[in-house]
Structure formats: C-alpha cells, structure tokens
C-alpha cells in the first residue's frame, strides 16, 4: 500500500490509506502486478507472503 507499519498499527494504517486513495498509487500498482499475475485462486496468500517477506527482509520478491 505504499507504507510500512507495525502489526499493532495495521488497522490505523489501512484506514489512513483508504482515506487517501490518491497517495502511493505507483507502489500499490507494483504490488498488484507482482502478486496478481497468476489466476490460480492464491493471490491473497501470495500477497500476504510477499508482505511478510518484505517486512522481514526489506526485499521485494515475487512469490510463485
């Protein structure tokens, strides 16, 4: 979504992003392209794994 947050602040961060939909559009588009490239019904799982990977290692990695 264009922001990094701590787990305990996730709700606040999501609400802030929803209130400001015109911010971080490039970042959101990138994440969508990286996680929604395969129509196999596992996009949400892949996205969650990519976010966890990024939060742990600060590396953007496409998950197969």
PDB file as gemmi writes it, atoms N, CA and C in Angstrom:
CRYST1    1.000    1.000    1.000  90.00  90.00  90.00 P 1                      
ATOM      1  N   UNK A   1       0.811  -1.200   0.000  1.00  0.00           N  
ATOM      2  CA  UNK A   1       0.000   0.000   0.000  1.00  0.00           C  
ATOM      3  C   UNK A   1       0.850   1.258   0.000  1.00  0.00           C  
ATOM      4  N   UNK A   2       2.149   1.112  -0.033  1.00  0.00           N  
ATOM      5  CA  UNK A   2       2.997   2.295  -0.055  1.00  0.00           C  
ATOM      6  C   UNK A   2       3.503   2.710   1.308  1.00  0.00           C  
ATOM      7  N   UNK A   3       3.138   1.953   2.328  1.00  0.00           N  
ATOM      8  CA  UNK A   3       3.571   2.281   3.687  1.00  0.00           C  
ATOM      9  C   UNK A   3       3.998   1.018   4.402  1.00  0.00           C  
ATOM     10  N   UNK A   4       4.907   1.166   5.331  1.00  0.00           N  
ATOM     11  CA  UNK A   4       5.311   0.070   6.200  1.00  0.00           C  
ATOM     12  C   UNK A   4       4.799   0.408   7.587  1.00  0.00           C  
ATOM     13  N   UNK A   5       4.260  -0.578   8.273  1.00  0.00           N  
ATOM     14  CA  UNK A   5       3.706  -0.346   9.592  1.00  0.00           C  
ATOM     15  C   UNK A   5       3.979  -1.534  10.499  1.00  0.00           C  
ATOM     16  N   UNK A   6       3.864  -1.307  11.765  1.00  0.00           N  
ATOM     17  CA  UNK A   6       3.979  -2.383  12.739  1.00  0.00           C  
ATOM     18  C   UNK A   6       2.637  -3.113  12.813  1.00  0.00           C  
ATOM     19  N   UNK A   7       2.633  -4.391  13.169  1.00  0.00           N  
ATOM     20  CA  UNK A   7       1.373  -5.127  13.225  1.00  0.00           C  
ATOM     21  C   UNK A   7       0.305  -4.468  14.097  1.00  0.00           C  
ATOM     22  N   UNK A   8       0.706  -3.897  15.208  1.00  0.00           N  
ATOM     23  CA  UNK A   8      -0.277  -3.285  16.097  1.00  0.00           C  
ATOM     24  C   UNK A   8      -0.871  -1.995  15.519  1.00  0.00           C  
ATOM     25  N   UNK A   9      -0.228  -1.429  14.505  1.00  0.00           N  
ATOM     26  CA  UNK A   9      -0.722  -0.207  13.862  1.00  0.00           C  
ATOM     27  C   UNK A   9      -1.391  -0.484  12.517  1.00  0.00           C  
ATOM     28  N   UNK A  10      -1.577  -1.745  12.187  1.00  0.00           N  
ATOM     29  CA  UNK A  10      -2.081  -2.115  10.867  1.00  0.00           C  
ATOM     30  C   UNK A  10      -3.457  -1.517  10.582  1.00  0.00           C  
ATOM     31  N   UNK A  11      -4.373  -1.605  11.544  1.00  0.00           N  
ATOM     32  CA  UNK A  11      -5.722  -1.065  11.325  1.00  0.00           C  
ATOM     33  C   UNK A  11      -5.669   0.422  11.003  1.00  0.00           C  
ATOM     34  N   UNK A  12      -4.916   1.183  11.783  1.00  0.00           N  
ATOM     35  CA  UNK A  12      -4.783   2.629  11.567  1.00  0.00           C  
ATOM     36  C   UNK A  12      -4.167   2.923  10.203  1.00  0.00           C  
ATOM     37  N   UNK A  13      -3.180   2.159   9.824  1.00  0.00           N  
ATOM     38  CA  UNK A  13      -2.508   2.362   8.540  1.00  0.00           C  
ATOM     39  C   UNK A  13      -3.465   2.082   7.381  1.00  0.00           C  
ATOM     40  N   UNK A  14      -4.213   0.989   7.465  1.00  0.00           N  
ATOM     41  CA  UNK A  14      -5.164   0.651   6.407  1.00  0.00           C  
ATOM     42  C   UNK A  14      -6.223   1.750   6.283  1.00  0.00           C  
ATOM     43  N   UNK A  15      -6.743   2.213   7.405  1.00  0.00           N  
ATOM     44  CA  UNK A  15      -7.747   3.282   7.369  1.00  0.00           C  
ATOM     45  C   UNK A  15      -7.168   4.556   6.750  1.00  0.00           C  
ATOM     46  N   UNK A  16      -5.924   4.878   7.079  1.00  0.00           N  
ATOM     47  CA  UNK A  16      -5.283   6.072   6.519  1.00  0.00           C  
ATOM     48  C   UNK A  16      -5.125   5.941   5.012  1.00  0.00           C  
ATOM     49  N   UNK A  17      -4.712   4.785   4.556  1.00  0.00           N  
ATOM     50  CA  UNK A  17      -4.546   4.557   3.115  1.00  0.00           C  
ATOM     51  C   UNK A  17      -5.895   4.654   2.404  1.00  0.00           C  
ATOM     52  N   UNK A  18      -6.936   4.092   3.003  1.00  0.00           N  
ATOM     53  CA  UNK A  18      -8.261   4.158   2.392  1.00  0.00           C  
ATOM     54  C   UNK A  18      -8.791   5.591   2.331  1.00  0.00           C  
ATOM     55  N   UNK A  19      -8.408   6.413   3.294  1.00  0.00           N  
ATOM     56  CA  UNK A  19      -8.842   7.808   3.312  1.00  0.00           C  
ATOM     57  C   UNK A  19      -8.075   8.663   2.312  1.00  0.00           C  
ATOM     58  N   UNK A  20      -6.925   8.185   1.849  1.00  0.00           N  
ATOM     59  CA  UNK A  20      -6.085   8.937   0.911  1.00  0.00           C  
ATOM     60  C   UNK A  20      -5.765   8.064  -0.303  1.00  0.00           C  
ATOM     61  N   UNK A  21      -6.780   7.747  -1.111  1.00  0.00           N  
ATOM     62  CA  UNK A  21      -6.579   6.797  -2.219  1.00  0.00           C  
ATOM     63  C   UNK A  21      -5.644   7.282  -3.322  1.00  0.00           C  
ATOM     64  N   UNK A  22      -5.390   8.575  -3.401  1.00  0.00           N  
ATOM     65  CA  UNK A  22      -4.521   9.086  -4.459  1.00  0.00           C  
ATOM     66  C   UNK A  22      -3.042   9.056  -4.094  1.00  0.00           C  
ATOM     67  N   UNK A  23      -2.729   8.665  -2.874  1.00  0.00           N  
ATOM     68  CA  UNK A  23      -1.325   8.574  -2.458  1.00  0.00           C  
ATOM     69  C   UNK A  23      -0.808   7.153  -2.699  1.00  0.00           C  
ATOM     70  N   UNK A  24       0.438   7.033  -3.036  1.00  0.00           N  
ATOM     71  CA  UNK A  24       1.126   5.738  -3.178  1.00  0.00           C  
ATOM     72  C   UNK A  24       0.544   4.872  -4.288  1.00  0.00           C  
ATOM     73  N   UNK A  25      -0.021   5.484  -5.325  1.00  0.00           N  
ATOM     74  CA  UNK A  25      -0.630   4.689  -6.397  1.00  0.00           C  
ATOM     75  C   UNK A  25       0.394   3.839  -7.145  1.00  0.00           C  
ATOM     76  N   UNK A  26       1.594   4.354  -7.339  1.00  0.00           N  
ATOM     77  CA  UNK A  26       2.623   3.574  -8.045  1.00  0.00           C  
ATOM     78  C   UNK A  26       3.004   2.333  -7.252  1.00  0.00           C  
ATOM     79  N   UNK A  27       3.157   2.495  -5.938  1.00  0.00           N  
ATOM     80  CA  UNK A  27       3.527   1.359  -5.093  1.00  0.00           C  
ATOM     81  C   UNK A  27       2.418   0.301  -5.082  1.00  0.00           C  
ATOM     82  N   UNK A  28       1.168   0.740  -4.969  1.00  0.00           N  
ATOM     83  CA  UNK A  28       0.054  -0.208  -4.963  1.00  0.00           C  
ATOM     84  C   UNK A  28      -0.034  -0.930  -6.300  1.00  0.00           C  
ATOM     85  N   UNK A  29       0.162  -0.226  -7.387  1.00  0.00           N  
ATOM     86  CA  UNK A  29       0.128  -0.847  -8.713  1.00  0.00           C  
ATOM     87  C   UNK A  29       1.237  -1.902  -8.819  1.00  0.00           C  
ATOM     88  N   UNK A  30       2.421  -1.567  -8.332  1.00  0.00           N  
ATOM     89  CA  UNK A  30       3.539  -2.514  -8.382  1.00  0.00           C  
ATOM     90  C   UNK A  30       3.199  -3.798  -7.621  1.00  0.00           C  
ATOM     91  N   UNK A  31       2.717  -3.643  -6.381  1.00  0.00           N  
ATOM     92  CA  UNK A  31       2.378  -4.823  -5.578  1.00  0.00           C  
ATOM     93  C   UNK A  31       1.286  -5.640  -6.253  1.00  0.00           C  
ATOM     94  N   UNK A  32       0.300  -4.981  -6.835  1.00  0.00           N  
ATOM     95  CA  UNK A  32      -0.788  -5.699  -7.514  1.00  0.00           C  
ATOM     96  C   UNK A  32      -0.247  -6.489  -8.697  1.00  0.00           C  
ATOM     97  N   UNK A  33       0.627  -5.880  -9.485  1.00  0.00           N  
ATOM     98  CA  UNK A  33       1.201  -6.568 -10.644  1.00  0.00           C  
ATOM     99  C   UNK A  33       2.062  -7.750 -10.213  1.00  0.00           C  
ATOM    100  N   UNK A  34       2.776  -7.593  -9.107  1.00  0.00           N  
ATOM    101  CA  UNK A  34       3.658  -8.661  -8.642  1.00  0.00           C  
ATOM    102  C   UNK A  34       2.895  -9.817  -8.011  1.00  0.00           C  
ATOM    103  N   UNK A  35       1.737  -9.547  -7.427  1.00  0.00           N  
ATOM    104  CA  UNK A  35       1.026 -10.599  -6.704  1.00  0.00           C  
ATOM    105  C   UNK A  35      -0.175 -11.161  -7.460  1.00  0.00           C  
ATOM    106  N   UNK A  36      -0.675 -10.456  -8.454  1.00  0.00           N  
ATOM    107  CA  UNK A  36      -1.899 -10.887  -9.154  1.00  0.00           C  
ATOM    108  C   UNK A  36      -1.614 -11.384 -10.561  1.00  0.00           C  
ATOM    109  N   UNK A  37      -0.430 -11.802 -10.833  1.00  0.00           N  
ATOM    110  CA  UNK A  37      -0.031 -12.186 -12.176  1.00  0.00           C  
ATOM    111  C   UNK A  37      -0.510 -13.577 -12.555  1.00  0.00           C  
ATOM    112  N   UNK A  38      -0.996 -14.341 -11.606  1.00  0.00           N  
ATOM    113  CA  UNK A  38      -1.339 -15.734 -11.862  1.00  0.00           C  
ATOM    114  C   UNK A  38      -2.760 -15.996 -11.343  1.00  0.00           C  
ATOM    115  N   UNK A  39      -3.682 -16.315 -12.222  1.00  0.00           N  
ATOM    116  CA  UNK A  39      -5.077 -16.541 -11.838  1.00  0.00           C  
ATOM    117  C   UNK A  39      -5.256 -17.970 -11.335  1.00  0.00           C  
ATOM    118  N   UNK A  40      -4.781 -18.226 -10.118  1.00  0.00           N  
ATOM    119  CA  UNK A  40      -4.851 -19.581  -9.569  1.00  0.00           C  
ATOM    120  C   UNK A  40      -5.620 -19.639  -8.251  1.00  0.00           C  
ATOM    121  N   UNK A  41      -6.257 -18.526  -7.863  1.00  0.00           N  
ATOM    122  CA  UNK A  41      -7.016 -18.506  -6.621  1.00  0.00           C  
ATOM    123  C   UNK A  41      -6.173 -18.336  -5.379  1.00  0.00           C  
ATOM    124  N   UNK A  42      -4.882 -18.067  -5.541  1.00  0.00           N  
ATOM    125  CA  UNK A  42      -3.991 -17.940  -4.386  1.00  0.00           C  
ATOM    126  C   UNK A  42      -3.363 -16.549  -4.285  1.00  0.00           C  
ATOM    127  N   UNK A  43      -3.984 -15.552  -4.910  1.00  0.00           N  
ATOM    128  CA  UNK A  43      -3.435 -14.201  -4.910  1.00  0.00           C  
ATOM    129  C   UNK A  43      -3.296 -13.652  -3.497  1.00  0.00           C  
ATOM    130  N   UNK A  44      -4.319 -13.830  -2.670  1.00  0.00           N  
ATOM    131  CA  UNK A  44      -4.263 -13.295  -1.296  1.00  0.00           C  
ATOM    132  C   UNK A  44      -3.143 -13.955  -0.495  1.00  0.00           C  
ATOM    133  N   UNK A  45      -2.996 -15.257  -0.651  1.00  0.00           N  
ATOM    134  CA  UNK A  45      -1.915 -15.965   0.042  1.00  0.00           C  
ATOM    135  C   UNK A  45      -0.557 -15.451  -0.428  1.00  0.00           C  
ATOM    136  N   UNK A  46      -0.426 -15.278  -1.744  1.00  0.00           N  
ATOM    137  CA  UNK A  46       0.830 -14.801  -2.312  1.00  0.00           C  
ATOM    138  C   UNK A  46       1.129 -13.387  -1.823  1.00  0.00           C  
ATOM    139  N   UNK A  47       0.122 -12.538  -1.802  1.00  0.00           N  
ATOM    140  CA  UNK A  47       0.302 -11.160  -1.343  1.00  0.00           C  
ATOM    141  C   UNK A  47       0.721 -11.127   0.129  1.00  0.00           C  
ATOM    142  N   UNK A  48       0.065 -11.925   0.957  1.00  0.00           N  
ATOM    143  CA  UNK A  48       0.419 -11.975   2.378  1.00  0.00           C  
ATOM    144  C   UNK A  48       1.865 -12.446   2.555  1.00  0.00           C  
ATOM    145  N   UNK A  49       2.270 -13.445   1.794  1.00  0.00           N  
ATOM    146  CA  UNK A  49       3.643 -13.947   1.883  1.00  0.00           C  
ATOM    147  C   UNK A  49       4.652 -12.896   1.413  1.00  0.00           C  
ATOM    148  N   UNK A  50       4.302 -12.160   0.347  1.00  0.00           N  
ATOM    149  CA  UNK A  50       5.185 -11.105  -0.148  1.00  0.00           C  
ATOM    150  C   UNK A  50       5.341  -9.995   0.885  1.00  0.00           C  
ATOM    151  N   UNK A  51       4.244  -9.625   1.539  1.00  0.00           N  
ATOM    152  CA  UNK A  51       4.308  -8.578   2.559  1.00  0.00           C  
ATOM    153  C   UNK A  51       5.158  -9.041   3.726  1.00  0.00           C  
ATOM    154  N   UNK A  52       4.950 -10.272   4.183  1.00  0.00           N  
ATOM    155  CA  UNK A  52       5.756 -10.807   5.284  1.00  0.00           C  
ATOM    156  C   UNK A  52       7.230 -10.837   4.911  1.00  0.00           C  
ATOM    157  N   UNK A  53       7.531 -11.259   3.689  1.00  0.00           N  
ATOM    158  CA  UNK A  53       8.916 -11.289   3.199  1.00  0.00           C  
ATOM    159  C   UNK A  53       9.521  -9.890   3.223  1.00  0.00           C  
ATOM    160  N   UNK A  54       8.752  -8.913   2.748  1.00  0.00           N  
ATOM    161  CA  UNK A  54       9.242  -7.539   2.709  1.00  0.00           C  
ATOM    162  C   UNK A  54       9.473  -6.991   4.118  1.00  0.00           C  
ATOM    163  N   UNK A  55       8.538  -7.237   5.014  1.00  0.00           N  
ATOM    164  CA  UNK A  55       8.679  -6.736   6.381  1.00  0.00           C  
ATOM    165  C   UNK A  55       9.867  -7.369   7.092  1.00  0.00           C  
ATOM    166  N   UNK A  56      10.140  -8.634   6.802  1.00  0.00           N  
ATOM    167  CA  UNK A  56      11.250  -9.335   7.449  1.00  0.00           C  
ATOM    168  C   UNK A  56      12.605  -8.960   6.879  1.00  0.00           C  
ATOM    169  N   UNK A  57      12.672  -8.795   5.558  1.00  0.00           N  
ATOM    170  CA  UNK A  57      13.970  -8.657   4.895  1.00  0.00           C  
ATOM    171  C   UNK A  57      14.127  -7.380   4.073  1.00  0.00           C  
ATOM    172  N   UNK A  58      13.088  -6.543   3.995  1.00  0.00           N  
ATOM    173  CA  UNK A  58      13.097  -5.317   3.193  1.00  0.00           C  
ATOM    174  C   UNK A  58      13.509  -5.583   1.747  1.00  0.00           C  
ATOM    175  N   UNK A  59      13.062  -6.737   1.231  1.00  0.00           N  
ATOM    176  CA  UNK A  59      13.332  -7.127  -0.146  1.00  0.00           C  
ATOM    177  C   UNK A  59      12.011  -7.453  -0.803  1.00  0.00           C  
ATOM    178  N   UNK A  60      11.777  -6.851  -1.966  1.00  0.00           N  
ATOM    179  CA  UNK A  60      10.570  -7.177  -2.740  1.00  0.00           C  
ATOM    180  C   UNK A  60      10.888  -8.385  -3.593  1.00  0.00           C  
ATOM    181  N   UNK A  61      10.130  -9.450  -3.380  1.00  0.00           N  
ATOM    182  CA  UNK A  61      10.370 -10.704  -4.093  1.00  0.00           C  
ATOM    183  C   UNK A  61       9.042 -11.264  -4.558  1.00  0.00           C  
ATOM    184  N   UNK A  62       8.943 -11.564  -5.843  1.00  0.00           N  
ATOM    185  CA  UNK A  62       7.719 -12.150  -6.372  1.00  0.00           C  
ATOM    186  C   UNK A  62       7.632 -13.600  -5.902  1.00  0.00           C  
ATOM    187  N   UNK A  63       6.468 -13.957  -5.364  1.00  0.00           N  
ATOM    188  CA  UNK A  63       6.242 -15.291  -4.856  1.00  0.00           C  
ATOM    189  C   UNK A  63       5.541 -16.111  -5.931  1.00  0.00           C  
ATOM    190  N   UNK A  64       6.033 -17.306  -6.200  1.00  0.00           N  
ATOM    191  CA  UNK A  64       5.447 -18.183  -7.235  1.00  0.00           C  
ATOM    192  C   UNK A  64       4.254 -18.922  -6.717  1.00  0.00           C  
TER     193      UNK A  64                                                      
END                                                                             
